Amino acid sequence: MTALIGYMRVSKADGSQLLDLQSDALIKAGVPEHHIYNDSASGRRDDRPGLEACLKALRNGDTLIVWKLDRLGRDLRHLVNLVSDLTDRNIGLKVLAGDGAAIDTTTANGRLVFAIFAGLAEFERELIAERTRAGLVAARACGQRGGRPYKMTPAKVRLAQTAMRDPRTNISDLCEELGISRQTLYRFIGPDGELRDDGQRLMKRQKP
């Protein structure tokens, strides 16, 4: 027997944002209250236990319902990969409101809309890669050479800071383009592009 499963998320865990609006919309759409999963965490965080439990609960033929697209995915690429996985498992996705309200992968028109989103995600990935490569070339032209893989340099720090300030940046793609690990990135730079202690020390060493 197929089921409707709901997922909702708020960005803050301090109670300043409430789940009531999302919950009411999901219940109105037919999702039983005991089939609704939730998280109180930033959309950029990888660790969302509510979403993990929700995805595990979904079975063949079920439909995942969310209030808005930004409640579900960290970014466009993550969203496309997630829905592709759901499709492979014969699980539908329905979005109730916002820019993605036309998405309902249980219908032909909804699948067409999502295919457009998937194309945009690929376009976004190529743009990020192109900007990063161009930045590295410009930095090298100024005499700043990149180090061996998995080593941070002042040029990489500056490029990573700019990329991290852009909410559309995919962290995995950024690390791949810079030749560093995610751990190395976060050791030098914070989630919003701010320099951490190691990053400040590295940039100070570069100054005459």
C-alpha positions as CSV (number, residue, x, y, z in Angstrom):
1,M,0.0,0.0,0.0
2,T,1.4,3.4,-1.0
3,A,1.7,6.3,1.4
4,L,2.2,10.0,1.5
5,I,5.3,11.0,3.4
6,G,6.0,14.6,4.4
7,Y,9.2,16.5,5.2
8,M,9.7,20.0,6.6
9,R,12.6,22.0,7.9
10,V,13.2,25.3,9.6
11,S,16.6,27.0,9.5
12,K,17.0,27.8,13.2
13,A,16.8,25.4,16.2
14,D,16.1,28.2,18.7
15,G,12.4,28.3,18.2
16,S,12.4,31.6,16.3
17,Q,10.9,29.8,13.3
18,L,7.9,27.6,13.6
19,L,7.0,24.4,11.7
20,D,3.2,25.1,11.9
21,L,2.8,26.7,8.5
22,Q,4.6,23.7,6.8
23,S,2.8,21.2,9.0
24,D,-0.6,22.6,8.2
25,A,0.1,22.6,4.4
26,L,1.3,19.0,4.5
27,I,-1.7,17.7,6.5
28,K,-4.0,19.6,4.2
29,A,-2.4,17.8,1.3
30,G,-3.3,14.5,2.8
31,V,-0.1,13.5,4.7
32,P,-0.9,11.8,8.0
33,E,0.7,13.7,11.0
34,H,2.6,10.6,12.0
35,H,4.2,10.4,8.5
36,I,5.8,13.9,8.8
37,Y,9.5,14.2,9.5
38,N,11.3,17.4,10.3
39,D,14.7,19.1,11.0
40,S,15.7,22.3,12.7
41,A,18.9,23.0,10.9
42,S,20.5,25.2,8.1
43,G,19.8,23.9,4.6
44,R,23.6,23.9,4.0
45,R,24.3,21.3,6.7
46,D,24.9,17.7,5.6
47,D,23.7,16.2,8.9
48,R,19.9,16.2,8.8
49,P,18.6,13.2,10.8
50,G,15.0,14.0,10.0
51,L,15.6,13.9,6.3
52,E,17.6,10.7,6.6
53,A,14.8,9.0,8.5
54,C,12.3,10.3,6.0
55,L,14.2,8.9,3.0
56,K,14.5,5.5,4.8
57,A,10.8,5.4,5.5
58,L,9.9,5.9,1.8
59,R,8.9,2.7,-0.1
60,N,8.2,1.8,-3.7
61,G,5.2,3.8,-5.0
62,D,5.2,6.3,-2.1
63,T,5.2,10.1,-2.6
64,L,7.4,12.6,-0.7
65,I,5.6,15.9,-0.2
66,V,7.4,19.1,0.8
67,W,6.1,22.6,1.3
68,K,8.8,24.3,-0.8
69,L,11.9,23.1,-2.7
70,D,14.3,25.0,-0.5
71,R,13.1,23.0,2.5
72,L,14.4,19.8,0.9
73,G,17.7,20.3,-0.9
74,R,21.0,22.0,0.2
75,D,21.4,23.3,-3.4
76,L,20.1,22.6,-6.9
77,R,22.6,19.8,-7.5
78,H,21.8,18.1,-4.2
79,L,18.1,18.4,-5.0
80,V,18.5,16.9,-8.5
81,N,20.6,14.0,-7.2
82,L,18.1,13.4,-4.4
83,V,15.1,13.3,-6.8
84,S,16.9,11.1,-9.3
85,D,17.5,8.6,-6.5
86,L,13.8,8.8,-5.5
87,T,12.8,8.3,-9.2
88,D,15.1,5.2,-9.3
89,R,13.2,3.9,-6.3
90,N,9.8,4.6,-7.9
91,I,9.1,7.3,-5.4
92,G,7.4,10.6,-6.4
93,L,8.0,14.1,-5.2
94,K,5.3,16.8,-4.9
95,V,6.0,20.4,-4.0
96,L,3.1,22.4,-2.6
97,A,4.2,26.1,-2.9
98,G,6.9,28.5,-4.1
99,D,8.8,28.4,-7.4
100,G,8.8,24.6,-7.5
101,A,5.0,24.2,-7.1
102,A,4.7,22.8,-10.6
103,I,6.9,19.9,-9.7
104,D,5.0,16.6,-9.2
105,T,7.1,13.7,-10.5
106,T,4.1,11.4,-10.4
107,T,2.8,13.3,-13.5
108,A,4.2,13.7,-17.0
109,N,4.2,17.6,-16.8
110,G,5.8,17.5,-13.4
111,R,8.6,15.3,-14.7
112,L,9.2,17.7,-17.6
113,V,9.5,20.6,-15.1
114,F,12.0,18.7,-13.1
115,A,14.0,17.8,-16.1
116,I,14.4,21.6,-16.7
117,F,15.7,21.9,-13.1
118,A,18.2,19.2,-13.7
119,G,19.5,21.0,-16.8
120,L,19.9,24.2,-14.7
121,A,21.8,22.2,-12.1
122,E,24.3,21.0,-14.7
123,F,24.6,24.6,-16.0
124,E,25.3,25.8,-12.5
125,R,28.0,23.2,-12.0
126,E,29.8,24.2,-15.2
127,L,29.6,27.9,-14.3
128,I,31.2,27.3,-10.8
129,A,33.9,25.2,-12.4
130,E,34.6,27.8,-15.0
131,R,34.8,30.6,-12.5
132,T,37.1,28.6,-10.3
133,R,39.5,27.7,-13.2
134,A,39.5,31.3,-14.4
135,G,40.4,32.5,-10.9
136,L,43.2,30.0,-10.5
137,V,44.7,31.0,-13.9
138,A,44.5,34.7,-13.0
139,A,46.2,34.0,-9.6
140,R,49.0,32.1,-11.3
141,A,49.4,34.9,-13.8
142,C,50.1,37.2,-10.9
143,G,52.9,34.9,-9.7
144,Q,50.8,33.0,-7.1
145,R,51.3,29.3,-7.9
146,G,49.1,26.6,-6.5
147,G,50.7,24.0,-4.2
148,R,50.5,20.2,-4.4
149,P,47.1,18.6,-4.0
150,Y,45.5,18.9,-0.6
151,K,47.6,21.9,0.4
152,M,46.0,25.4,0.9
153,T,47.6,28.5,-0.6
154,P,46.8,32.2,-0.3
155,A,45.4,32.2,-3.8
156,K,43.1,29.3,-3.0
157,V,42.0,30.9,0.2
158,R,40.9,34.1,-1.6
159,L,39.1,32.1,-4.3
160,A,37.4,29.8,-1.7
161,Q,36.3,32.9,0.3
162,T,34.6,34.4,-2.7
163,A,32.9,31.1,-3.5
164,M,31.8,30.4,0.0
165,R,30.1,33.7,0.2
166,D,27.9,32.6,-2.7
167,P,25.0,30.4,-1.3
168,R,24.8,28.7,-4.7
169,T,28.3,27.2,-4.3
170,N,28.5,23.4,-4.1
171,I,31.2,22.6,-1.6
172,S,32.2,19.3,-3.1
173,D,32.7,20.9,-6.5
174,L,34.7,23.7,-5.0
175,C,37.0,21.3,-3.2
176,E,37.5,19.3,-6.3
177,E,38.4,22.3,-8.4
178,L,40.9,23.6,-5.7
179,G,42.4,20.2,-5.2
180,I,41.8,20.2,-1.4
181,S,39.7,18.1,1.0
182,R,36.5,19.4,2.7
183,Q,38.4,19.2,6.0
184,T,41.2,21.4,4.7
185,L,38.7,23.9,3.4
186,Y,36.9,24.3,6.7
187,R,40.2,24.4,8.6
188,F,41.0,27.7,6.8
189,I,37.6,29.2,6.0
190,G,34.2,29.3,7.7
191,P,30.8,28.5,6.1
192,D,30.2,32.1,5.2
193,G,33.7,32.8,3.8
194,E,35.2,34.2,7.0
195,L,38.9,33.5,7.7
196,R,39.6,31.0,10.5
197,D,42.8,31.0,12.6
198,D,44.8,28.9,10.1
199,G,43.6,31.1,7.3
200,Q,44.6,34.3,9.0
201,R,48.0,32.9,9.8
202,L,48.5,31.8,6.2
203,M,47.5,35.2,4.8
204,K,49.7,37.1,7.3
205,R,52.8,35.0,6.2
206,Q,52.3,36.2,2.6
207,K,52.5,39.9,3.6
208,P,56.0,41.5,3.3
